[in-house]
Amino acid sequence: MPIRVLSDQTINKIAAGEVIENPASVVKELIENAFDANSCTITVEIEKGGFGLIRVSDDGCGMSRDDLALSLERHATSKIQEINDLDEVVTMGFRGEALASIAAISKVKVTSAEGESPLGSVVIAEGGKMKALNPAARNRGTTIEIASLFYNVPARKKFQRSEGASLAEITKLLTKFALAHPGIHLRYFADGKEMFHTLPGELKERCKALLGSSFLKGANLIDFSMEGCSVKGYIGSPMEARSNRLGQYLFVNGRSVICPQISYPIYEGYGTRLPSKLHPTFILHISLPPDWVDVNVHPQKREVRLREEGKIQNAIRKGVMDSFQGKEMVKAYPKGEWNFDVPLRFQEKKEDISSPTFEFQEELKVAALFDHYLLAHPSSYFSLPHSPGPYDGMFLIDLKGVYARILYERVTTRDESPLQTLMIPLTLEFSSQERDVLERSIPEIKKMGIDLRPFGEGVFLVDALSPEIEEEEVKGLLEALLDVFDPSLTEKVKQKKLAFTLSSYARSQKKGWSLVEARQMIKELMKTSSPYDCPQGKPTVIHLGHDTIKSLFQKAHR
């Protein structure tokens, strides 16, 4: 087959595949353009997860008729003029390819006016081809409407996520943009419903409005500058550390980025306050000289490359450390308390102790043993049959593993947990992004034993709880589950994350179980599909025969 030069239309569609991944990519490009136009107010309207309509309106500088016609051309931009300008990019966009790429795979309408004239222009394009350029009434600013996204590339559309997942991604994006630019008045609507409305203000007020007032609970203010690097924002208390990174917001020169070179010194700044498996919450604005940051390394500009990396890391590390100066040394876990309801736990020795494997008929016999002896023996951790036989000796039962298995079964089956109504409903605050995920997951959450309902902007009420869940643990459990309930996950990945999250949650419990509670949990365990291991495959029951116990006591100390 001979080599041929591709048509402009084909080139634009290929470029669209690099720049435009999904509706959130479109929204990102459009709000960045609005910001670069020196807008004070930006309004975003979404229909059907962005597949039906995306409309972004601003009150920025607007465009003339000639510029409007050029705006749909590939590599037409007002932000750079020569190659050296790429070394000091000060705008959010600069390549001049976003609008052309979007227009290649959608139906576009752009209305814009500049100056004080009430008359502007409107351009209409479909599939990258301009259909009309006419006068239009509009005050200064620009409105861009994107309809029927991916209508002419059905193969791309087939691999898109659901409308719900797409909307969640857009909400996440706009939340980060609003936090990056607290001086911008931002309004966001989805299918006619106002998702949030943020007025210009300080970062602290913006955080409370979007993330809830609890996000900054115990947080340290950070305002530090060193060697050309400025670090401002809030570092979360170690007590508010999470099992995931959902509470981390990092901005470099006003741009939300993923940058391990910056994240690492933040963790270092916490020192021993933070256990290795927990992640701090923070919202940090890093301001650097433009020539220290290369944003032209990723099609969506999500990643950046840093110059003077050592200076930047030193400034961030010292800024975080200084924010803890004068503060009491607090670990990310509360001090333990003696609880005589908690049974004594033994350390397993892997070479001597193993999880039992039972055939079906044997399972029935073992279940009967638990039913009999757990009702007769004063311990919630083991059973000691008196009669000799294949199950002589002792059964050690890991109640935290049992709890994890029970929770997992409740979520993955249709059974709902028995709930106890709270005398006073529990009030919890979440960010707008978290709110959307929780609202969609209320039926699954109720199966776990949390009766949750929305109550105002970013606020939820808990009316009832399963007896095993303590009130002070609810917020942490729901935050851990946010990652699991992400609508973009495949079912296989979701089940894996669910198993890990519930097992980690169950094993982090500080409370013990009374003998009555332990007996009830064992009865419930034996009704599950896999009673002898937790969701991660670790044993819940270990059998020690008389001979094994005897050998343990006969071993000489070394």
FIVEX-981352 format. One line per 10 residues: for each residue x, y, z of C-alpha. Coordinates in nm, 3 decimals. Layout:
X:Y:Z; ...
# end
This chain:
0.000:0.000:0.000; 0.153:0.338:-0.099; 0.223:0.611:0.158; -0.027:0.897:0.152; -0.064:1.225:0.337; -0.368:1.215:0.567; -0.651:1.463:0.526; -0.694:1.742:0.781; -1.019:1.583:0.899; -0.844:1.250:0.969
-0.554:1.428:1.140; -0.796:1.613:1.369; -0.972:1.289:1.464; -0.638:1.129:1.552; -0.544:1.437:1.759; -0.882:1.417:1.932; -0.795:1.064:2.045; -0.486:1.200:2.223; -0.640:1.509:2.379; -1.005:1.407:2.431
-1.046:1.084:2.627; -1.397:1.144:2.761; -1.646:1.425:2.839; -1.435:1.532:3.138; -1.145:1.600:2.897; -1.371:1.835:2.702; -1.481:2.018:3.016; -1.118:2.054:3.125; -1.012:2.215:2.798; -1.309:2.452:2.794
-1.279:2.577:3.152; -0.904:2.628:3.104; -0.981:2.842:2.799; -1.235:3.037:3.004; -0.979:3.093:3.280; -0.715:3.209:3.032; -0.969:3.464:2.902; -0.949:3.637:3.244; -1.304:3.536:3.336; -1.448:3.622:3.676
-1.755:3.395:3.644; -1.770:3.055:3.474; -2.087:2.846:3.437; -2.075:2.477:3.342; -2.387:2.286:3.234; -2.387:1.911:3.168; -2.653:1.681:3.022; -2.642:1.301:3.012; -2.294:1.282:3.161; -2.160:1.516:2.891
-2.257:1.291:2.601; -2.575:1.492:2.540; -2.449:1.847:2.600; -2.159:2.036:2.752; -2.204:2.413:2.779; -1.939:2.641:2.928; -2.010:3.015:2.954; -1.779:3.287:3.079; -1.751:3.667:3.109; -1.394:3.682:2.981
-1.239:3.896:2.710; -1.428:3.725:2.427; -1.325:3.693:2.060; -1.368:3.898:1.746; -1.541:3.754:1.439; -1.207:3.676:1.271; -1.061:3.512:1.583; -1.378:3.310:1.627; -1.341:3.165:1.278; -0.977:3.079:1.347
-1.051:2.922:1.689; -1.163:2.596:1.526; -0.843:2.565:1.324; -0.576:2.327:1.451; -0.271:2.492:1.616; -0.434:2.837:1.612; -0.365:3.003:1.949; -0.321:3.343:2.108; -0.108:3.213:2.396; 0.230:3.143:2.238
0.400:3.278:1.926; 0.739:3.105:1.906; 0.916:2.796:2.035; 1.089:2.980:2.322; 0.747:3.063:2.471; 0.711:2.693:2.561; 0.985:2.737:2.821; 0.778:2.986:3.022; 0.412:2.888:2.986; 0.195:3.104:3.213
-0.148:3.008:3.074; -0.348:2.689:3.134; -0.370:2.609:2.761; -0.116:2.685:2.491; -0.114:2.426:2.211; -0.410:2.557:2.013; -0.539:2.207:1.937; -0.815:2.148:2.195; -1.112:2.317:2.027; -1.020:2.179:1.683
-0.990:1.828:1.833; -1.326:1.862:2.009; -1.496:1.997:1.695; -1.368:1.698:1.494; -1.579:1.453:1.700; -1.887:1.659:1.796; -2.131:1.930:1.698; -2.001:2.267:1.816; -2.157:2.608:1.862; -1.942:2.900:1.983
-2.092:3.240:2.060; -1.855:3.522:2.157; -1.833:3.901:2.188; -1.557:4.138:2.294; -1.556:4.490:2.434; -1.876:4.667:2.534; -2.070:4.592:2.217; -2.392:4.387:2.270; -2.333:4.223:1.933; -2.096:3.934:1.877
-2.064:3.636:1.644; -2.159:3.271:1.642; -1.984:2.987:1.460; -2.137:2.643:1.406; -1.938:2.333:1.307; -2.004:1.961:1.274; -1.737:1.694:1.253; -1.466:1.958:1.217; -1.632:2.138:0.925; -1.759:2.494:0.969
-2.128:2.523:0.875; -2.202:2.888:0.953; -2.052:3.212:1.087; -2.314:3.474:1.172; -2.373:3.781:1.391; -2.528:3.706:1.733; -2.645:3.901:2.038; -2.423:3.851:2.342; -2.252:4.052:2.612; -1.875:4.029:2.647
-1.756:3.673:2.696; -1.788:3.333:2.532; -2.031:3.040:2.538; -1.921:2.707:2.392; -2.175:2.428:2.341; -2.061:2.073:2.262; -2.342:1.837:2.156; -2.344:1.472:2.044; -1.989:1.400:2.158; -1.830:1.107:1.965
-2.129:1.095:1.727; -1.904:1.031:1.426; -1.658:0.794:1.596; -1.886:0.512:1.724; -1.589:0.289:1.804; -1.466:0.549:2.055; -1.811:0.597:2.203; -1.856:0.224:2.254; -1.564:0.217:2.498; -1.680:0.516:2.704
-1.793:0.476:3.064; -2.154:0.509:3.175; -2.322:0.850:3.209; -2.297:0.822:3.588; -1.925:0.746:3.580; -1.867:1.029:3.333; -2.054:1.276:3.553; -1.852:1.166:3.858; -1.532:1.234:3.664; -1.655:1.581:3.564
-1.753:1.661:3.924; -1.408:1.554:4.041; -1.245:1.773:3.777; -1.453:2.082:3.857; -1.397:2.035:4.230; -1.023:2.045:4.174; -1.052:2.347:3.943; -1.257:2.535:4.204; -0.998:2.454:4.472; -0.716:2.560:4.241
-0.875:2.900:4.176; -1.075:3.017:4.481; -1.103:3.366:4.330; -1.321:3.238:4.043; -1.701:3.241:4.070; -1.798:2.892:3.949; -2.146:2.749:3.893; -2.200:2.384:3.800; -2.525:2.221:3.683; -2.597:1.861:3.581
-2.927:1.772:3.410; -3.081:2.093:3.544; -2.971:2.034:3.905; -2.724:2.274:4.066; -2.432:2.063:4.186; -2.243:2.349:4.349; -2.214:2.727:4.338; -1.889:2.874:4.473; -1.845:3.245:4.530; -1.501:3.411:4.511
-1.325:3.393:4.846; -1.035:3.255:5.048; -0.910:2.899:5.013; -1.038:2.807:5.360; -1.397:2.901:5.272; -1.370:2.722:4.937; -1.251:2.405:5.114; -1.543:2.414:5.355; -1.792:2.469:5.073; -1.664:2.184:4.854
-1.505:1.935:5.094; -1.701:1.999:5.415; -1.585:2.171:5.731; -1.451:1.842:5.873; -1.182:1.828:5.600; -0.982:2.098:5.776; -1.037:1.954:6.124; -0.702:1.980:6.303; -0.528:2.089:5.981; -0.215:2.305:5.990
-0.188:2.621:5.782; 0.124:2.624:5.567; 0.268:2.942:5.412; 0.634:2.890:5.332; 0.878:3.021:5.071; 1.236:2.920:5.000; 1.468:2.951:4.697; 1.198:3.054:4.450; 0.943:2.794:4.567; 0.625:2.900:4.750
0.408:2.648:4.937; 0.065:2.752:5.064; -0.242:2.566:5.182; -0.335:2.319:5.454; -0.172:2.001:5.581; -0.418:1.758:5.740; -0.382:1.632:6.094; -0.223:1.285:6.122; -0.542:1.181:6.306; -0.736:1.245:5.984
-0.512:1.024:5.768; -0.694:0.788:5.532; -0.642:0.447:5.377; -0.659:0.605:5.026; -0.541:0.925:4.855; -0.884:1.074:4.788; -0.819:1.361:5.031; -0.510:1.490:4.848; -0.524:1.803:4.629; -0.200:1.922:4.472
-0.166:2.223:4.243; 0.143:2.356:4.068; 0.107:2.710:3.931; -0.273:2.674:3.948; -0.277:2.342:3.764; -0.396:2.015:3.924; -0.116:1.764:3.867; 0.012:1.419:3.949; 0.373:1.454:4.059; 0.547:1.189:4.276
0.851:1.420:4.308; 0.630:1.661:4.504; 0.416:1.406:4.689; 0.718:1.224:4.834; 0.860:1.518:5.035; 0.509:1.588:5.174; 0.509:1.239:5.329; 0.866:1.293:5.449; 0.758:1.614:5.622; 0.515:1.417:5.840
0.803:1.206:5.972; 0.699:0.941:6.225; 0.358:1.100:6.274; 0.224:0.896:5.982; 0.220:0.512:5.966; 0.338:0.365:5.637; -0.004:0.236:5.526; -0.197:0.560:5.578; -0.212:0.867:5.355; -0.235:1.229:5.473
-0.498:1.474:5.358; -0.380:1.806:5.220; -0.454:2.087:4.980; -0.135:2.254:4.862; -0.065:2.529:4.610; 0.294:2.518:4.487; 0.408:2.831:4.303; 0.725:2.798:4.093; 0.901:3.009:3.830; 0.747:2.916:3.489
1.080:2.794:3.354; 1.105:2.539:3.639; 0.796:2.352:3.516; 0.758:2.167:3.186; 0.385:2.108:3.128; 0.431:1.996:2.768; 0.494:1.629:2.854; 0.140:1.487:2.863; -0.151:1.527:2.614; -0.393:1.625:2.893
-0.122:1.815:3.086; -0.190:1.599:3.396; 0.178:1.535:3.459; 0.464:1.784:3.478; 0.841:1.759:3.466; 1.036:1.969:3.716; 1.364:2.153:3.693; 1.549:2.239:4.016; 1.386:1.932:4.170; 1.612:1.929:4.476
1.530:2.290:4.569; 1.156:2.224:4.527; 1.162:1.910:4.742; 1.362:2.080:5.017; 1.116:2.370:5.030; 0.812:2.140:5.047; 0.965:1.910:5.308; 1.070:2.201:5.530; 0.736:2.377:5.483; 0.544:2.070:5.600
0.782:2.014:5.893; 0.757:2.379:6.000; 0.376:2.360:5.998; 0.401:2.106:6.282; 0.636:2.323:6.489; 0.491:2.393:6.833; 0.224:2.126:6.783; 0.189:1.829:7.015; 0.333:1.511:6.860; 0.025:1.320:6.747
0.023:0.980:6.579; -0.232:0.876:6.319; -0.388:0.623:6.555; -0.540:0.672:6.900; -0.373:0.540:7.214; -0.496:0.195:7.311; -0.705:0.146:7.621; -0.736:-0.161:7.842; -1.062:-0.340:7.776; -1.129:-0.649:7.981
-1.409:-0.750:7.743; -1.143:-0.817:7.478; -1.023:-1.181:7.487; -0.655:-1.263:7.498; -0.501:-1.303:7.152; -0.225:-1.549:7.064; 0.054:-1.505:6.812; 0.033:-1.762:6.533; 0.334:-1.983:6.458; 0.308:-2.064:6.091
0.500:-2.391:6.106; 0.273:-2.541:6.370; -0.067:-2.393:6.300; -0.270:-2.417:5.984; -0.619:-2.331:5.868; -0.845:-2.637:5.849; -0.983:-2.767:5.523; -1.317:-2.944:5.553; -1.540:-3.142:5.324; -1.910:-3.050:5.321
-2.017:-3.317:5.573; -1.726:-3.223:5.798; -1.832:-2.857:5.782; -2.169:-2.952:5.926; -1.998:-3.131:6.216; -1.766:-2.835:6.284; -2.058:-2.592:6.271; -2.237:-2.807:6.526; -1.927:-2.802:6.748; -1.921:-2.421:6.742
-2.292:-2.406:6.814; -2.252:-2.630:7.118; -1.924:-2.531:7.270; -1.939:-2.156:7.208; -2.258:-2.158:7.408; -2.085:-2.346:7.689; -1.733:-2.203:7.710; -1.633:-1.866:7.858; -1.427:-1.750:7.561; -1.506:-1.586:7.231
-1.178:-1.690:7.075; -1.162:-2.065:7.109; -1.360:-2.384:7.163; -1.229:-2.683:7.358; -1.417:-3.009:7.284; -1.379:-3.263:7.563; -1.430:-3.576:7.358; -1.146:-3.723:7.149; -1.183:-3.738:6.775; -1.064:-3.571:6.455
-1.146:-3.228:6.603; -1.000:-3.273:6.951; -0.806:-2.988:7.104; -0.881:-2.624:7.036; -1.026:-2.395:6.768; -0.885:-2.042:6.757; -1.126:-1.796:6.595; -1.019:-1.457:6.458; -1.322:-1.240:6.532; -1.196:-0.953:6.319
-1.165:-1.187:6.024; -1.515:-1.315:6.107; -1.647:-0.959:6.110; -1.486:-0.888:5.771; -1.644:-1.203:5.620; -1.989:-1.110:5.754; -1.965:-0.753:5.619; -1.847:-0.878:5.280; -2.135:-1.126:5.252; -2.390:-0.858:5.339
-2.269:-0.630:5.062; -2.239:-0.900:4.796; -2.576:-1.067:4.871; -2.928:-0.935:4.900; -2.941:-0.972:5.277; -2.958:-0.656:5.484; -2.805:-0.617:5.827; -3.039:-0.580:6.129; -3.018:-0.214:6.232; -3.060:-0.027:6.559
-3.219:0.319:6.535; -3.006:0.599:6.679; -3.168:0.828:6.935; -3.004:1.126:6.762; -2.917:1.089:6.390; -2.547:1.115:6.311; -2.455:1.412:6.086; -2.169:1.367:5.838; -2.016:1.608:5.585; -1.863:1.509:5.252
-1.728:1.687:4.945; -1.948:1.728:4.635; -1.746:1.457:4.461; -1.789:1.216:4.753; -2.158:1.307:4.782; -2.232:1.190:4.427; -2.066:0.853:4.488; -2.243:0.799:4.820; -2.586:0.891:4.685; -2.555:0.628:4.413
-2.435:0.367:4.663; -2.697:0.407:4.939; -2.855:0.059:4.882; -2.514:-0.113:4.907; -2.420:0.094:5.213; -2.744:-0.005:5.389; -2.660:-0.373:5.338; -2.343:-0.310:5.537; -2.541:-0.177:5.829; -2.546:0.201:5.774
-2.884:0.364:5.707; -2.771:0.674:5.520; -2.975:0.953:5.358; -2.888:1.291:5.197; -2.966:1.599:5.403; -2.875:1.925:5.230; -2.562:2.029:5.043; -2.287:1.773:5.107; -2.452:1.659:5.433; -2.580:1.309:5.515
-2.773:1.175:5.812; -2.725:0.827:5.958; -3.053:0.714:6.119; -2.958:0.359:6.217; -2.654:0.135:6.247; -2.570:-0.232:6.271; -2.483:-0.318:6.635; -2.124:-0.404:6.533; -2.051:-0.052:6.397; -1.960:0.226:6.638
-2.083:0.581:6.562; -1.731:0.726:6.563; -1.622:0.470:6.301; -1.889:0.548:6.039; -1.713:0.841:5.866; -1.386:0.651:5.828; -1.560:0.341:5.691; -1.755:0.543:5.433; -1.440:0.728:5.325; -1.263:0.394:5.277
-1.556:0.265:5.069; -1.558:0.566:4.833; -1.281:0.404:4.635; -1.481:0.081:4.612; -1.802:0.243:4.492; -1.632:0.424:4.202; -1.873:0.360:3.911; -1.586:0.334:3.663; -1.451:0.013:3.820; -1.511:-0.324:3.662
-1.695:-0.577:3.878; -1.379:-0.785:3.925; -1.172:-0.488:4.043; -1.460:-0.369:4.262; -1.485:-0.706:4.442; -1.109:-0.712:4.498; -1.108:-0.358:4.641; -1.414:-0.437:4.853; -1.246:-0.744:5.003; -0.932:-0.546:5.088
-1.119:-0.244:5.227; -1.355:-0.443:5.452; -1.075:-0.665:5.579; -0.859:-0.362:5.659; -1.150:-0.187:5.829; -1.243:-0.491:6.038; -0.884:-0.544:6.150; -0.845:-0.177:6.247; -1.122:-0.201:6.506; -1.017:-0.113:6.861
-1.329:-0.249:7.029; -1.367:-0.602:7.156; -1.672:-0.822:7.150; -1.861:-0.953:7.449; -1.919:-1.327:7.482; -2.282:-1.289:7.371; -2.179:-1.085:7.064; -1.905:-1.335:6.977; -2.146:-1.627:6.990; -2.389:-1.446:6.761
-2.112:-1.357:6.515; -1.997:-1.721:6.495; -2.352:-1.834:6.423; -2.376:-1.574:6.146; -2.033:-1.674:6.012; -2.141:-2.037:5.967; -2.424:-1.920:5.738; -2.184:-1.747:5.496; -2.058:-1.896:5.171; -1.699:-1.929:5.294
-1.689:-1.931:5.675; -1.330:-2.050:5.716; -1.154:-1.754:5.556; -1.189:-1.377:5.545; -1.250:-1.191:5.214; -0.874:-1.174:5.153; -0.831:-1.548:5.196; -0.679:-1.540:5.546; -0.812:-1.805:5.787; -1.089:-1.718:6.031
-1.064:-2.052:6.213; -0.750:-2.244:6.308; -0.757:-2.594:6.459; -0.496:-2.699:6.715; -0.507:-3.069:6.801; -0.411:-3.199:7.145; -0.080:-3.326:7.008; 0.007:-2.986:6.860; -0.082:-2.804:7.183; 0.120:-3.052:7.384
0.424:-3.009:7.159; 0.405:-2.629:7.192; 0.433:-2.652:7.572; 0.707:-2.913:7.557; 0.941:-2.702:7.343; 1.240:-2.581:7.540; 1.323:-2.211:7.550; 1.628:-2.119:7.345
# end
